[in-house]
Amino acid sequence: MTKVPFRDRLVFENDTGEIQDEGRRYMLVRPEALMGIFRLLGDDLRAEALDALAASVVEMGGKSARAYRDDGPGDPESLLSTVAITAPDLGWGIWEFSLNPAKLHLNVRNSPFAMGYGASVHPVCHAISGMATAVARLALNREDLVAVETACSACGAPACTFEANLE
C-alpha cells in the first residue's frame, strides 16, 4: 500500500491554529524570516545558532525520518525515496540522494535556506545538513555520522550538496 503524500495528509485545524500531519505539528514560515535571524547575528553567534538548528533538526527530523522508515518497507532506498518525495511538499527544495555502503550524498536544488539567507561566504543550509545527518544515520545504520554541506547555492554553487561518509 502506498502512503498518502505528505501534502495530502496535512490537516489545517482553524479552531486551534494548527497544521498537523499524523500528530506532528508544522508551521509555515517564510524562508527570509527564518534565515534573516541568522543573517542579523554576528559571526560567532551565527555559527553557534546555525549549529543549534542542525542539531535540532537531527533530533526532530530524525523522529520524522524514523516514522517514514517504520511506515514503509524499512530499507534504506525506500526511506531515501520517501524523504526526497516529501522535501518539495515541505518547501525544502528538490532532493536527490545517492547511497553506497560508505557514503550518503544529497543534492538539493532550490534550497529555501540558501534563498532566504542570500549571498554568503559560508554554507547556510544547516537545517538540511541536520536532516541529511538523521537520514544517513538510519540509512547507513551508524549513529556517529554527520552530514556536511560541501557546496551551497548561497555561496554561488548551482545547487547545495551534502555528504555523510563512513571514513
N, C-alpha and C positions, 0 to 999 in steps of 0.2 A: 504494500500500500504506500502510495506517495504522500508525503506530508504536505499539508496545505502551505502555500508560500507565505513567508513572513508577513508581507503587506496585507494579505487576506485574513491573517489571524488577529490583526490589531483590533482592539475594542476601544472605542472612544467613549469614555464614561463622562458625559457632560455634567451629570449631577455631582460628581466628586472631582471633576477636573483632572482626570487621569487618562493615560493611554496605556493599555495593558496587552501583553502577549503571554498567555498561559501563566498568569500570576506574576510576571516580571513587568515592572513599571518602566515606561520610557517617557522621554520628553523631547520636544522639538526645540532646538536652539540654533540660531544662525551661526555658521562657522566663524564669521567675523567677530561675533560677540564672544564666543568661547576663546578663540585664538588671540583676540585683542587683549585679553588678560595677560597672556604670556608676552606679547609684544611690548606691553607697557611696563613690564618688570625690568629691573636691572639684570645684567648678565648672570650674576651668581644666583639670584632668586629665580630667574627664568629657568636656568638649568635644573635647579632643585625642584621647581614646580612641574616642569615637563617630565622629569624622572618620576615624580609622585603620580602624575597622570598615567604614565606607563604602568607603574606598579598597581594602581587601582584597576586598570583595565585587565591586567594579568589575572587579578583576583576575580573581579566581577564578570569580565568577558569570559574568563575560564569556566565560570559556572554555566554560562550560556553554551559554550563550546561542549562541555561535558553533557549537557542536556541534548544538544544536537547529536552527539555521538551515541548517547544511550537510546535516543528515539529512532535511530537508524540501524543499519546493519552492524555498526561498530568498527568497521575497518577504516584505516586512515584515508583512503581515497574518497569514501563516502562523506567523511567529516569535512575534508577539504572542499568537496563539491558543494555541500550544504552551506559552508561559510562563504564561499565565493558567490553562491546564488543569493544569499541573504545580504551581503555587503551593499549592493546597489539599493535594496529596499530600505536600508538604514541611511542612505545618502552618503555612504563611505567610499564611493568611487567604484571602479571596475577592478575586481581582484582576479589574478591568475596565479595559481600555485603550481610549483613543480616539487616533487619529492623523490629523494633517493634514500638509501639506508643511512646515509651520513649527513644529509642536509635537507632543510626545507628552504625553498626560495619563493618569495612572493613579489609579484609585480603589481603595482596599483596605479591605474590611470585615473586622473581627475580627483585626486585626494582633496577632500573638503578642508583638511587641516592645513595643507600647504596653501591652498587658495585663500583660506581665511586668515592665515598669518601674513601672507605677502612675501616679498623678496627677503631672503635670509642668507647668511653665510654658513649657517649650520642647519642640519636636518631638523624638522619640527613635527614630524608625524609620529610622535611618541605614543599616541593612542593606538595607532595601527601597529607599532612595534609591540605594544602590550598584548594586543590580540594575536599577533603572529607568534609571540612567545607562548601564550596559552595553547594555541593550536599546535605548535611544534612539539611542545611537551607531551600532548596527547598523541599526536601522530607518530612521533619517534619514541614514545614511552620513556622519556628522560626528563625528570623534574629540574635538572640543572641547566637546561638550555635557556638561552636568552637571544631573542631576535634583535638584530642591529639594522638600522636603516643605513644602507650603503650609498644610496642616491636619493635626492629629494627634489621634487619639481619646484619647491620654494627657493632652491639653490640654482635653478636653471636646468635641471635634468628633464628629459622628456617625460619621465614617469618616476615614481618613488619605488625603490627596491629594498627588500628586506631579506636577510639571511640568518638562519639559525643552524650552526654547524656542530657536529659531534666532536670534531677535532679541536 
